[in-house]
Each structure stands twice: as C-alpha cells, then as structure tokens.
Amino acid sequence: MLYKAVFHINAKEEFSMNQGLNNVTNLLLDITEHEHDIIILFNGPAVSMVAWDDCLPYLERIKDLKDQGVRFQACRNALKKFEVSPDNLIEECEIIPAGITALIDLQNDDFAYIKP
C-alpha cells in the first residue's frame, strides 16, 4: 500500500510545528513496511517556520524526515506576503507557487489532508 498524505501547517506556532513533525514521525514509524509520499506544506505565516532563524530548533528533525523521503514545501505567495526571502529558506524546503492550489491538487490526487 502507498500512503499519501499532506500535512498542512499555516500557523507560526511552536505547537503546530511540533505537532506536525510528531504526526509525520509517528506515521513513518507505523508504516515502515509500506511506500509513502508525505508532504509537509507551509503557507500563511507558517512559511517563516522553514526560514533559518525560526527553523533552528527543528532542523535536525526536518533533516531526518527529509532523509526518510518526506518533502517540505513553502508557498511562494505566503513568502511574499509575510516578507520571507526565498534565499533564507532551509535547503530541505522547496518553493511552490500557491499552497492553496497545491492542497486542492494533492487532495484530488488522493492525498489525505491532515491539519496538525
């Protein structure tokens, strides 16, 4: 079975970030025998959580999840709105044009939507 899920983080809060990382970690521990396509998508003010300054407390966990195939995405529209420079994002994070459109597309592609 292929597990497909997108975890949507849109609040700039320590709780939301930790909850999202914990959810993904627990999922991966439970599906070790299965393939997966897991995305953590940041939009709204949460895009700053994957910028260097705000991300430092989470960086090792993010790197570990990235090594396990988890993808990290940040909304370009939110980066502009909240004045976060794309050059300041951690290298583990890819920029996508519009988080809201990506969420719809992923759900149409049978990704489970999870809001930590």
Secondary structure by P-SEA (a helix, b strand, c coil): cbbbbbbbbccccaaaaaaaaaaaaaaaaaccccccccccccccccccccccccccccaaaaaaaaaabbbbbbbaaaaaaaccccccccccccccccaaaaaaaaaaabbbbbcc
